[in-house]
Amino acid sequence: MLDRFDLLLLNQIQRDDSQTAEQLASGVPLSPSAIARRLRRLRSGGWVARTIALLSPRLTQDRLRALVLIQLNEHADLAGKAALERRLLGCDSVQFCYEIAGPNDLVALFDCSSMADFNACADEILASSPTVRRYETHFVKREVKFAPFVELAAR
């Protein structure tokens, strides 16, 4: 079970996992050694799925990004849907994919080097799938906010 110190630590490392235990101690009232032990326990216990580096917009601002709304055929079978999800999972250009409610069934964010790259991915994954009824593409003009953090409430 997670206590309030665990939640405080998880909130801090979501924003910057490069902080040392000493630095984390300024926001969590524990000794650096207690923080280091807790972080090892949180990671080994599966509470931290992975640690990644977020690239500077200077490296990504010229890439083509597209939000794609995907509508499945009305009578899409489970095997066809599972095959489509496997193709989406296996494509490095797909950064996320969520199953959603409403007139569309899935939303995916594609990050590609060019329009030709996007078209090739869309053709291979979406247009070739008999499970996909239609898809609608919205190209990202600029990033306004990107904050993939979940604020965990201390209990």
C-alpha positions, 0 to 999 in steps of 0.5 A: 500500500502506498502512503503519503510519502510514496505519493509525494515522491511519485509526484516529484519524480514524474516531473523530474526523475533525474533528481537525487535523493538529497534533492527530493528530500527538499520536498518530501520530509524524509532522509535521503537514505529513506527516499532512496529505499522507497524509490527502489521499492516503488520501482521494483513493485511496479509503481513506476512503469518506466523512466523516459527522457522528454526531448526538447521541442528544438528537436521535435518541432519540425516533425509531422504530428497527427491526431487520428480519429478511427471509426471501426466497422459497425460489425467489426469482430473482436479478432479484427479489432485485436489485429488492428490494435497489434498493428498500432502497438507495433508501429513506432510512429504511433505515440499513443492510442486510446479507445474512446466513447462517442462516434469514433472508437479509437484516437491515435497520435502519429509522429512522423518525419514527413507527410510521405512517412505518415501516408505510408503508416496510415495506408499500412495500418488503417487503410488496409484494415477491413476493420476500419470503417473510416479515419479522420486526420487532424494535423497538429499545428503547434504544441500548446501544452504537454504535461503527461503527469498524474497528480496523486493526492496524498491520503 
